[in-house]
Amino acid sequence: MAAAPLASARSVAYDSPMPTSHSETAPRAQLQRRLGIWSALAVVIGSTIGSGIFRSPAGIADKLPGPLPLIAVWVAGGIFAICGALTLAEVASALPYTGGVYVFCRDGWGRLAGFLFGWGQVVMIRAASLGAIAITFSEYLFRVLGYNPSADEHMWHVRWVAAVAIGLTGAFNYVGVRFASTVSNVTVAAKYGGLLFIIIAAFAIGLPMNGVSNFTPAVPSGSFTLPMFGLALVSTLWAFDGWADLSYNAGEVMNPGRNLPRALIGGTLAVIAIYLAANLAYLAVLPIETMRHSRLVAADVAQVVIGPAGVAFVSITVMLSTFGTLNTVLFTSPRVFFAMAEDGLFFKQVAKVHPKFETPYVAITLTAGLGMAFVLLRTFEQLADAFVTAFLPFYLLAVASIFRLRRKPGYSPTFRVPLYPFVPLLFIASVLYLLGNAVVQPDSRWSTLGVLGVVALGVPVYYLTVGKKPL
């Protein structure tokens, strides 16, 4: 099927607070609509299922060392994600343009909000995400090869391999949308199928072996406090993050009014289902106290139920999962820088489209370069925590934009969020709680304020640069 051309301009009826990202002036190479529904679903699932479900359960169990609190925080994370996905499904169906969350912040709140989102992406968010995913890929690769990735002598080797993985997936995306989406589709099938196999094996062997002993008592004394629940939810959101990434590629999705909502909602529900099943499966095999100290929990579960062959299978599954997520992140996130450059909020060269491959090659190169730099400078925990903290305010702005956009003339989404305004308000309240809880907790206060301070530095940068005139 021939690719539908990207709309050259959006209706002025939206009364946008700034120039549109698709100029009606000089003709130029544009990103083409090549993604069908299955590729769009693969982007959502592939962006979300990465390293989090294989690594985060240990830290979450350490904060909430009880079966019911552990499962409850994953349920809460799923509710958070689906509320966000439902809301952005409506906004994306009305604004199906390259840039996603950036476009929603810009059109809902103005140029400064859009710039701050892009600033956060450049200085922290995207590079931190790539770095954390790549480190997990590298650690599992070392484990498959028979080396201890935690050993001091391998620390820098792990980081260099992670940097190479980012560079390689960047190259995949450089040479074409079809090639990158094929890699994404294949790895999504492998990671979802591999995780499903682990779940089935754990229930089939773990439950007959342990019964329900690992699920009792459901709430041990001291296993639940509201502050710890909030901190654990931040780690859960790291695992769930990715549900909004398809919106960055909205300008490349065919029939976006139909396919964007279906993919955002369907992909998020598929992830929620397998995440809850995975955590129940982990508990069927490992007691909560063991999970607290299980850095690579899926591999430890496989060791118990299958043996060494299971560990190898899980390690390969995690490698495919994280490698596929790297590929998908480098497929989606460069579109933010591309859209910003088209709007005059970033260096105009970043909006260049490769004449042969029809990809935003400068934006892809920039994103990959930032990720490679960060992975050599920060640990996994530092990268993951910085990513979630920096992203939450922009998720809030993107979801809250629905209240302003619904009041604008010409706003005509093809999908309407159910239970409006309860669904977006629940999401916004959750973000405010998470950020407030992180600030009041001594263990996370200064790191949270530091991350938010770096984002806030974008305000003077904006007024000193593009707030006056385009770069």
N, C-alpha and C positions, 0 to 999 in steps of 0.2 A: 504494500500500500504506500502510495506517495505520501511523504510527510507534509502535513498542513503547515503553511507559513505562519510564523509568529506575527500576531497583530502588531501593526506598526505604531499604533497609538491607542491609548484608551480614551473612553468618552470623557469630555470635559464636564459632563454632568456630575461627576464625582466631586467637583470643586476642590481638587487636590490642593494642599497647602504649598506645593512646590511643583517644579516642572516634572513631567512624567519621565519614566526611565526609557521610554521608547519614542525617541524623537521623530518628528515628522519632517525634519529638515533633510540633510543630505542622505541619500541611500547608502547603506553599508551592509556588510555581511552580518547576518543575524543567526542566533541560535534557533534551530528548527524543532518543530514538534514531532518527535520520533518515539516517545514513550507511550506504549499502550498500557492497559489496565494491569496486566501481569508484571510488566517491568516496573510499573509504579508501585504495586504491592511489594515487589522485591526490594525496592528502595527503602520503603518504610521498615520492613522486617530486617533487611540487611543493615540499615543504619542503627537499629535498636539492639539487636542481639549481637553483641560483640564480646567484650571481656567481662562485663558486669555480672552476669548470671553465673559465671564460672569462678569469679574471684570475690565479689562483694559479700556473699553469705557469711563468710567468717567474721568480718568486721561488724556486720549487722547482728549476728548471734552474740558477739562479745558485748554489744550494747544492750541487747534484749535477750538474755539467756533463758528463754522459755519458749516452748513450741508454739503456744497460742500468740504471744506477743510477736514472735518472729513472723508467723504467717500473717498476722494482722497488719504489720507494717508493709508487707508486700501487697496486700489487698489495698491498703491506703495509697500506695504508689500507683497501682493500677487504676484506681478511681481518679487520682490526680491526672494521669496520662489520658484517660478516655475523656475527661471533662475538657482538657486542653484540645484533644483531637477533634471532638465534636464542634467546639467553638471555631477552631481554625479551619475546619472543613467548610463552614459557612463563609468565613472571610475569604478563604482561598478561592471558593467558587465565584465570588464576586470580583476578586482581584487576582486572576490567574497569570501573574507576571513573574518573570525571573527575579529572584531575590527573597521571596517568601516572607519570613519574619521581619526582614528589613523593610519590605514594602508595607507591611501592616503597621509597623511602628511609624514609618514615614507618613503614610496617608492618614493614620489615625491621630498622630501627635505632632507632626511637623518635621522639618529638616533636621533640627537638632537631635531629636529622638532617633531618627534614622542614622545620623552620623555616629551617635554614641554606640548604637548597636554594632556598626561596622568597626568603630574604634576598639570596642571590647573584643571583637573577633580577631582583629589584627594583633593586639598586644597580649592577648591571653586565651580567649575562649577556644578558638579553633586549633591553635597549636597545642594547647593543653590536652584537648580531646584526642588529637592524633597521637600525641606522645604517650598517653596512658594506654591506649589501645595497642600501640606498637610495642610497648614494653611487655605487655602480656603475651603477645605473639612470640616475641623473642624468648621469653622465659620458658614457654612451653616447647619451643624448638630446641632449646638447650636440654630440656628434660628428655625429649625424644632421643636426642643424641647421646644421652647417658651422663650429662654434666649437671651439677647442682647450680642452678641459676642464682641462688642466694649467696654462693661463696664469694668472698672478697675478690679472689683472683679473676672472677668472671664478670664483675660488675660492669666494667667498661666494654667488655665484649658484648654483653647483653644490649647495652645502649647503642653500640655501633650497628649491630644487626637490626635493631629497631629502626634506626635512621635509614638504613638501606631499604627496609621494607616500605617505609613511607615514600622514598624516592621511586621505587619500582611501581607502586600503585599510582603514583603521580604520573609516571610515564604511560601507564595503561590509559588513563583518562586524557592525556595529552593527544593520543593518536585517534580518538574518536568516541562518540557517544555509544555507538552500537557495540564496539569492543568492550567498553567499560560496563555497559549494561549486561552483556553476556557473562562477563566475569561475576557480576553481582548476582545474576540469576542462578548460576551454577553453585556459587558458594552459599547462597541462601538455602537452596535445596539440601546441600550437604550439612550445613550447620543445624537447620531445623530437624532434619532427619536424624542426625547424630544425637542431638539432645533428646529427641523422642525415644531413641533406642536406649539411652542411658536411663531415662525415666521408667520405661517398661521393664528393663532388667532390674532396676532397683526395687520396684514394687514386686516383681515376680520372685525375687530371691530374698530381698531384705525383709519384707513383711512376714513370710513364713519363718524366717530365721529369728526375728526379734519380736514379732507380734506388734502390739501397740505400746510396748514398754518405752520406746523413745518419745512417745507423745504424752507421757504422763510423768509427773503432774503437768497439767497444761500450762499453769501459771505458777512456777516456783516462787518462793518468797524472794522479793527483791529483783524479780526479772522484768518489772515494768515500772517505769516512771515517765511522766510526760516529757521532761527535757531530753531524756535518752531516746524516747520515741522520735522526737524531732530530729535529733542528730542521726539516728538510724535511717530515717526517711530520706535524708540528704543522700546517703549512700545508695538507697533504693532507687532514687531518681537518677543517679548515675547509670544504673543498669537499664532504666526505662528510657533514658534520653535517646532521641532519634525519631520519635513519633512525629515530630514536626519537620524533619529534614526534607521530605518530599516537596514541601512548599518552596524551597529554594529553586527547584527545577520546574516550577509551575509553568514557566514559559516554554517548556519542552514536552509537556504532557498533551497527548492528543485528546480531543473532546474533554477539555478540563472541567467544564461545568458538571459533567457526569463522573469522570474518572477520578478527579481529585478527592471529592468527599468519600467515594467508595474505597479508595486505596488508603486514605488517612484513617478512616474508622475501622475498616476490615483488617488492615495490617496491625493496628494497635490492639484490637481484640485478640488477634492470633498470638501476639507477644504476651499479653496478660495471661492467657490460658496456659501457655507453655511455661511461663515463669512460676506460676502458682504450682503447677504439677511438678516442676523441677525441685522446688523447695520442699514439697511434701515427700518427694522421692529421696532427697538427701536425708531428711529426718527419718525415713523408714530404715535407713542403713546406719546412720551415724547418730549417736546421742548428742544432745545440744552442747555438752561440754567438749566433746571432740570437735564438733563443727567450729567452735570458737577459736580453735588453734589450727584449723585446716585451711592453709593459705590457698591451696589448689583443690577445693572441695570436690569438684566433679571427678578428678583423678583419684582422690582418696576413696570415694564411693565405688568407683570402678575396680579399684584394687581389692576391695572387700568382696564384691559380688562376682567378679570375673577373674581377677588375678592380674598378672603382669600384662597379658594381652589386652585386658580392659583398660589399663593405664595407657598403653600405647594408643588404643583406639580413641580414648578421650583426649589425649594430648594432640593427636592429629585433628580431631574435631574442633578443638579450641583454636588450633593454628588456622584451620580453614575459616572458622568463624571470625577471628580477629583480622585475618588478612582480607576477608571479604568486606568487613566493616571499614577497614582502612580505605579500600577501593571505593566503597559507597560514599564515605565522608568526603573523599577527594572528588567525587562526582557531584556532590551537592553543594558543599560550602564555598567553593570558589565563585559560585554564581552570586553570592552576596557582594564580593568585591567587584565583580563584573557590573552588577546593577548600580552600585555606588558610583563607579567610574562613569557610567552612562549618565548619571544624574549630576555630575560635576562635584561629587563629594569625595572623590578619590582621584589619583593620577589617571588622566584620560587614557594612557597607554594600556591600563589594566582592562579596558573594555574591548581590546582587540580580539577579533575572532580569526582563528587560523584559516587561511584561504583554502587549504586542502582538507584538513580534518574537521573543520567547522566546529571547533571547540574554543573556549575562552582560555587559550594556552598561557597567556601571561598571568591570569588570575590563578590558574592551576599551579604554575611554577612558584608563584609567591606563596600560596598556601602550603605546598609541600616543603618549601624552604624553611618556613616558619616552624613547621612541625619537626623537621630534622634538627633545628637549632634547639628547640625546647626539650626534646627527648635526651639531648646530651647534657642538659643543665639541671633537670629536675627529676625527683623520684616519682613513682607511680602515685603514691598517696597525695603528694603535693599537686600533681597534675590533675587528678580526679577531683579533689576538693575545690581547687581553684576554678575548674571548669563549671561545676554545678553552681557555686556561689555567684560567679560572674554572669551566668546565663539566666538565673531565676528572675532578676528584674526585667529582662527583656521579654521573657515568656509572659510575665504579668502585663507589660505594655501591649504586647501583641494580642493577648486574649481580651484585655480591656478595650482595645480599639473597636470592638464590635459595638460598644455603647455609643461611640461617636459616629461610626460609619453608618449605623442604622438611621441616624438623624440627617444624613446627607442626601440631597436629591440625586436620583439616578442610581442609588445603591440597589442592585437587583440580584442577589445570590440565587443560585439554583437549588441550594440546600439551606434549610433553616434549622438551627440548633434546637433540639427538643428541650422542654422544661426551662426555656429562657424566662427570666434572667438567672435562675437558680444555678444552672450548670457553670456559666462563666464566673459568677460570684463565688461559688465554692472553690474554684481554681484560684481565684485572686486571694481569697482568705487563706488558703493553704500556703501560698507563696509568702504572704505577709507573716504568717506564723513561723514558717521555716527560717526566714531571714531574721526575724526578731529573736527567735530561740537561739540561733547561732551567735547573735551579738551578745546576749546575756550570759551565755555559757562561758566560763573562764577558759576552758580548753580550746574553744573555737573563736573567741571574741576578736582577738587581734588579727588572726589570719583572715577572718571575714571582713573586718574593717579595712584591712590592707587591700584585699581584692576589690572591694567596693570603691576604695579610694583611687585605685588605678583606673577604674572605669570613669569615676568622676573627673579625673584629669582630662578626659576628653572634652569637657566643657570649654576650658580656656583654649585648648588646641583648636576647637571648632571656630571660636570667635577670632582667633589669630590667623586662621587660614581660610577655609572655605566659607566661613560665616561672612567674610567680606567679599570674596570672589572665588571662582572655581580655581582648582589647582592647575 
